[in-house]
Amino acid sequence: MPSEVIVVGIGDDGAVGLMGDARTLVEQADLLVGGERQLNFFPNYIGEQRVIKGKLTALLDDLQDLPDTQSVVVLASGDPLFYGIGSLLIKRLGRERVRIIPHLSSVQLAFARCGESWQDASVISLHGRPIAGLAQRIGNAQTVALLTDADNSPARIARYLLDFDMTEYAMFVAENLGGPTERTGRYSLQAAAGVEFAPLNVVILLRNEDAPAAWPLGIEDSEFSQRKPDRGLITKKEIRVLSLAELALRPGDVLWDIGACTGSVSIEAVLHTPGLQAFAIEKNEGDLENLRENQVKFRTDFVAVHGKAPAGLEGFPDPDAVFVGGSGGELAELLQVCAKRMRPRGRIVINAATLETLTTASQTLKQLGFEVAIALVQTARSKPILNLTRFEGMNPVYIVTARHGNEGDEKSDE
């Protein structure tokens, strides 16, 4: 029977901080695996050592094939099941072969030093992950813990939050937790942006009481920066909400927003779909400037590029959903590209204001093998006249929704 792998969590205080029989298990192991820093905590260890560097494939292969006569201990920072190696080992070796002995996690220690409860805190890892999209992941959370790395340092995070005007947050930084050089402090974002912190740190964001309220679904059109003086080039609130419903976005989906203009569709989609990856393209530079202003105002960090689709789409990942607000007269070609790149169970939603666009969209989508549904939406908004109320009609819009005939089918490679 293959050997059991014991995963021991360890803090920056080293061997003296190990709990229970963890230290004995480490010292008596035939093979001790860990990062260079963890292994240095045991200078008198006489067994075989293996340093974890880079990809773990070779290590996992070796651990899987070890005989049952060899005792193995893997050292991991803090709690091995909290953004650690523990879950990876269990997935590869099986639960019956892996025993976890946790230490206090860095987040637990950071909140203890900060003196704040954390049962309701959001925890976000930026360790080895891009900072893009952090603004909407934070949202309006009262308390946020951030796991950092060399690139996503506290100073860089502070500058990022300032770019999105998220000044309602103060920053608590805990460095070298549990070690002899531990340091903690509270900073404004402006102050933290200019400080060089130790590489090992945890960031806690604490929101002030005067934070702005969360945006509801169906943001008023007037809240968005728009082209002037010819305002109105925006997907109207009523149409926007219905189009988002037809897009049926799921957490983690990839959305293409083609002819994004003010970015209102991407912004509302990102605000209300956790983990959504939005990619917008707009041909008018003035509209793109407004879109970027709206990104800051609504704290939504997604990719937005200048271009006339389908050119420019090659840089986007394959979509789960596509919204077409404008096509620049090349709708048929654009839909062919979208259909070819679409992931399984993908859907396309088009807002058509003219019969010609409706006809092209419907015919092309059917030729591409989609099931097509069309809704004609005619709305009116109340308007005061003296002491009375009348209704002012808005331009009718066709909402064209396309789905593959069998949403369970895999996308063709052709």
C-alpha positions in Angstrom: 0.0 0.0 0.0 1.4 3.5 -0.8 2.7 5.5 2.1 0.7 8.2 3.9 1.6 11.8 3.3 1.4 14.1 6.3 1.0 17.8 5.5 2.2 20.0 8.3 1.3 23.6 8.5 4.0 25.9 9.8 4.3 29.6 10.6 7.1 32.1 10.3 8.1 31.2 13.9 9.3 27.9 12.6 9.6 24.7 14.5 8.8 26.2 17.9 5.3 27.1 16.7 4.4 23.6 15.7 1.4 22.1 17.6 1.0 18.7 19.2 3.1 15.9 17.7 3.8 17.8 14.5 7.4 18.5 15.3 8.1 14.9 16.1 6.5 13.8 12.8 8.8 16.2 11.0 12.0 15.1 12.7 11.3 11.4 12.2 10.2 11.6 8.6 12.2 9.7 6.0 11.4 12.4 3.4 10.8 16.0 4.2 9.3 18.2 1.4 8.8 21.9 1.5 9.8 25.3 0.3 13.4 26.4 1.0 12.2 28.8 3.8 10.3 26.0 5.5 13.1 23.5 5.2 15.6 26.0 6.7 13.6 25.8 10.0 15.0 22.3 10.5 18.8 22.6 10.1 19.5 19.4 12.0 17.2 17.2 10.0 19.2 14.2 8.7 16.7 12.5 6.4 16.1 13.1 2.7 14.9 16.6 1.7 13.2 17.8 -1.4 12.7 21.5 -2.2 9.4 22.5 -3.8 10.2 24.7 -6.9 8.1 25.5 -9.9 5.6 23.0 -11.2 4.5 20.2 -8.9 3.9 17.5 -11.5 7.1 15.6 -10.9 6.8 15.9 -7.1 3.2 14.5 -7.2 4.3 11.6 -9.4 7.1 10.7 -7.0 4.8 10.9 -3.9 2.2 8.7 -5.6 4.8 5.9 -6.2 6.5 5.9 -2.7 6.4 2.6 -0.8 4.5 2.3 2.4 7.8 1.8 4.3 8.7 5.5 3.8 7.3 8.2 6.0 6.7 11.5 4.2 6.0 15.0 5.6 5.2 18.0 3.4 5.7 21.4 5.0 3.2 24.1 4.0 2.7 27.7 5.2 -0.2 28.2 7.7 -3.2 26.1 7.0 -2.4 23.7 4.1 -6.1 23.7 3.0 -6.3 27.5 2.8 -5.0 28.4 -0.6 -2.3 25.8 0.1 -0.9 22.6 -1.3 -3.2 20.4 0.9 -6.2 20.3 -1.5 -3.9 19.5 -4.5 -2.3 16.6 -2.7 -5.7 15.2 -1.7 -7.0 15.5 -5.2 -4.0 13.7 -6.7 -3.3 11.1 -4.0 -6.7 10.6 -2.5 -8.2 11.6 0.9 -7.2 8.3 2.5 -3.5 8.9 1.9 -3.2 12.5 3.1 -3.3 13.7 6.7 -3.5 17.4 7.4 -2.1 19.0 10.5 -3.0 22.7 10.2 -1.3 25.8 11.6 -2.9 29.1 12.1 -3.4 30.7 8.7 -1.9 34.1 7.9 -5.4 35.5 7.6 -6.3 34.4 11.1 -3.1 36.0 12.5 -3.6 39.2 10.5 -7.1 39.7 11.8 -5.9 38.9 15.4 -3.2 41.6 15.1 -5.8 44.0 13.6 -8.3 43.3 16.3 -11.2 42.8 13.9 -13.6 39.9 13.6 -13.5 38.1 10.2 -16.4 35.7 10.1 -18.1 38.0 7.5 -14.9 39.0 5.7 -14.3 38.4 2.0 -11.0 36.7 1.3 -9.3 37.2 -2.1 -6.0 35.7 -3.2 -3.9 37.7 -5.5 -0.9 35.3 -5.0 0.1 34.3 -8.5 -3.1 35.8 -9.9 -3.7 39.0 -11.9 -5.0 42.1 -10.1 -7.4 42.8 -13.0 -11.0 42.5 -11.9 -10.2 43.2 -8.2 -12.5 46.3 -8.0 -15.7 44.3 -8.7 -14.5 41.4 -6.6 -14.3 43.7 -3.6 -17.6 45.3 -4.4 -19.0 46.9 -1.3 -17.6 44.4 1.2 -17.1 45.7 4.7 -13.9 43.9 5.3 -11.6 42.2 2.8 -8.4 40.1 3.3 -6.0 40.0 0.4 -3.2 37.5 0.0 -0.4 39.2 -1.9 2.8 38.3 -3.8 5.8 40.2 -5.1 3.9 41.8 -8.0 0.7 42.4 -6.2 2.2 44.2 -3.2 0.3 46.4 -0.7 1.6 49.5 -2.5 0.4 48.3 -5.9 -3.0 47.3 -4.5 -3.3 50.8 -2.9 -2.5 52.5 -6.2 -5.0 50.2 -8.0 -7.8 51.1 -5.5 -7.0 54.8 -5.9 -7.4 54.5 -9.7 -11.0 53.4 -9.0 -11.5 56.1 -6.4 -12.1 53.5 -3.7 -10.9 55.8 -1.0 -13.5 54.6 1.5 -11.1 51.8 2.4 -8.2 52.0 4.9 -5.4 49.4 4.7 -4.0 47.2 7.5 -0.8 45.5 6.5 0.7 42.6 8.5 4.3 41.7 7.6 6.3 38.6 8.5 3.5 37.3 10.8 4.7 35.2 13.7 8.4 35.8 13.0 11.0 37.9 14.8 10.6 40.8 12.3 6.9 41.0 12.4 5.5 44.5 11.7 1.9 45.7 11.5 0.3 49.0 10.7 -2.7 50.9 9.5 -2.4 53.1 6.4 -4.5 55.3 4.2 -4.4 54.2 0.6 -2.4 57.3 -0.3 0.2 56.5 2.4 0.4 52.8 1.6 1.0 53.5 -2.1 4.4 54.9 -1.3 5.6 52.3 1.3 7.9 49.3 0.5 6.7 46.3 2.5 8.3 43.0 3.3 7.5 40.3 0.7 5.6 38.2 3.2 2.5 40.1 4.1 -1.3 40.0 4.3 -3.5 43.1 3.6 -6.8 43.8 5.3 -9.1 46.4 3.8 -11.4 48.1 6.3 -14.3 50.1 4.9 -15.4 53.4 6.4 -19.0 54.0 7.3 -19.6 56.6 4.6 -19.0 54.1 1.7 -21.2 54.5 -1.4 -24.2 52.2 -1.7 -24.2 49.2 -4.0 -25.7 49.8 -7.5 -29.0 48.1 -8.1 -29.8 46.2 -11.3 -31.2 48.7 -13.8 -29.0 51.7 -13.3 -30.6 54.9 -14.5 -29.3 56.0 -18.0 -28.4 59.4 -16.6 -25.8 57.9 -14.3 -23.6 57.0 -17.2 -21.2 59.3 -19.0 -22.4 59.6 -22.5 -21.6 61.4 -25.8 -22.6 65.0 -25.9 -24.5 66.9 -27.2 -26.1 63.9 -29.0 -26.9 62.0 -25.8 -28.9 58.8 -26.1 -26.4 56.4 -27.6 -26.8 53.9 -24.8 -28.7 50.7 -24.3 -31.7 52.0 -22.4 -32.3 50.7 -18.9 -35.4 48.7 -19.8 -33.7 47.1 -22.8 -30.5 46.6 -20.9 -32.2 44.6 -18.1 -34.1 42.4 -20.6 -31.0 41.8 -22.7 -29.0 40.8 -19.6 -31.8 38.3 -18.7 -31.5 36.8 -22.2 -27.7 36.5 -21.9 -28.3 34.3 -18.9 -24.8 34.9 -17.6 -23.3 32.5 -15.1 -20.4 33.0 -12.6 -17.1 32.7 -14.4 -18.5 33.2 -17.9 -16.7 35.1 -20.7 -18.8 37.9 -22.2 -18.1 39.8 -25.4 -19.7 43.2 -25.6 -19.5 44.3 -29.2 -20.3 48.0 -29.9 -20.0 48.7 -26.2 -20.4 52.5 -26.4 -20.8 53.6 -22.8 -20.2 50.1 -21.5 -23.5 50.0 -19.7 -24.2 46.4 -20.5 -20.7 45.1 -19.5 -20.9 47.2 -16.3 -24.2 45.9 -15.1 -23.2 42.4 -16.1 -19.9 42.5 -14.1 -21.7 44.1 -11.1 -24.2 41.3 -10.8 -22.4 38.2 -12.1 -19.6 36.9 -9.8 -16.3 36.2 -11.6 -17.6 37.3 -15.0 -14.9 38.1 -17.5 -16.1 40.9 -19.8 -14.3 42.0 -23.0 -15.7 45.1 -24.7 -14.9 46.6 -28.1 -15.9 50.0 -29.3 -15.0 51.8 -32.6 -15.6 55.4 -31.5 -12.8 56.8 -29.4 -15.0 59.4 -27.7 -17.4 56.6 -26.6 -14.5 54.6 -25.4 -13.4 57.5 -23.2 -16.9 57.7 -21.7 -16.7 53.9 -21.1 -13.5 54.2 -19.2 -15.0 57.0 -17.1 -17.9 54.7 -16.3 -15.6 51.9 -15.3 -14.1 54.1 -12.6 -17.4 55.4 -11.4 -19.0 52.0 -11.1 -15.7 50.2 -10.0 -15.8 47.7 -12.8 -12.4 46.5 -14.1 -12.8 44.7 -17.4 -11.0 44.7 -20.8 -12.1 47.5 -23.2 -10.4 48.1 -26.5 -10.7 50.4 -29.4 -11.6 48.6 -32.6 -14.2 47.7 -35.2 -15.3 44.1 -34.8 -14.8 41.5 -36.0 -11.2 42.9 -36.2 -9.8 42.9 -32.6 -11.8 39.9 -31.4 -8.9 37.5 -31.9 -7.3 38.8 -28.7 -10.3 37.8 -26.6 -10.8 34.4 -25.1 -13.7 32.3 -26.5 -17.1 33.6 -25.3 -19.9 32.0 -23.4 -22.1 34.9 -24.3 -22.0 37.7 -26.8 -24.0 41.0 -26.8 -24.1 43.0 -30.0 -25.2 46.6 -29.5 -23.7 47.8 -32.7 -22.0 46.1 -35.7 -20.8 48.9 -38.0 -22.7 47.3 -40.9 -20.7 44.0 -40.9 -23.2 42.0 -38.8 -23.2 38.8 -40.9 -19.4 38.4 -40.9 -19.4 39.3 -37.2 -21.9 36.6 -36.3 -19.9 34.0 -38.2 -16.9 34.8 -36.1 -18.9 34.6 -32.9 -20.4 31.3 -33.9 -17.0 29.8 -34.7 -15.5 30.9 -31.4 -18.6 30.2 -29.2 -18.2 27.8 -26.2 -20.7 25.0 -25.6 -24.1 26.3 -24.4 -23.2 29.7 -25.7 -25.8 32.4 -26.5 -25.9 35.6 -28.6 -28.1 38.6 -27.9 -28.5 41.4 -30.5 -30.3 44.7 -30.1 -31.7 45.6 -33.5 -33.4 49.0 -34.0 -34.1 48.5 -37.8 -35.8 45.9 -39.9 -32.7 45.5 -42.0 -30.6 44.6 -38.9 -33.3 42.3 -37.7 -33.5 40.4 -41.0 -29.7 40.0 -41.3 -29.4 38.8 -37.7 -32.3 36.3 -37.9 -31.3 34.8 -41.3 -27.6 34.6 -40.5 -28.1 33.0 -37.1 -30.5 30.4 -38.5 -28.0 29.5 -41.2 -25.4 29.1 -38.5 -27.5 26.5 -36.7 -28.9 28.6 -33.9 -32.4 28.6 -32.5 -33.6 32.2 -32.7 -36.2 34.0 -30.5 -37.2 37.6 -31.1 -38.9 40.0 -28.8 -40.2 43.4 -29.9 -40.0 45.7 -27.0 -41.9 49.0 -27.1 -41.7 51.0 -23.9 -42.8 54.5 -22.7 -41.7 56.6 -19.8 -43.9 59.0 -17.8 -43.4 62.7 -18.3 -45.1 65.5 -16.4 -47.2 68.1 -18.2 -48.4 70.9 -16.0 -50.1 69.0 -13.1 -50.7 65.9 -15.2 -48.7 62.9 -16.4 -48.4 61.7 -19.9 -46.2 59.0 -21.5 -43.5 59.5 -24.0 -42.8 56.5 -26.2 -39.3 55.2 -26.8 -38.0 53.7 -30.0 -39.0 50.1 -30.4 -36.1 47.6 -30.2 -35.9 44.0 -31.4 -34.1 41.7 -28.9 -32.8 38.8 -30.9 -31.6 35.8 -28.8 -29.8 32.9 -30.3 -28.9 29.6 -28.8 -27.7 26.3 -30.2 -30.5 23.8 -30.8 -29.0 21.4 -28.2 -27.2 23.4 -25.5 -25.5 20.3 -24.3 -23.7 19.7 -27.6 -20.0 20.5 -27.8 -18.8 23.2 -30.1 -17.6 21.9 -33.5 -13.9 22.2 -34.2 -14.7 23.2 -37.7 
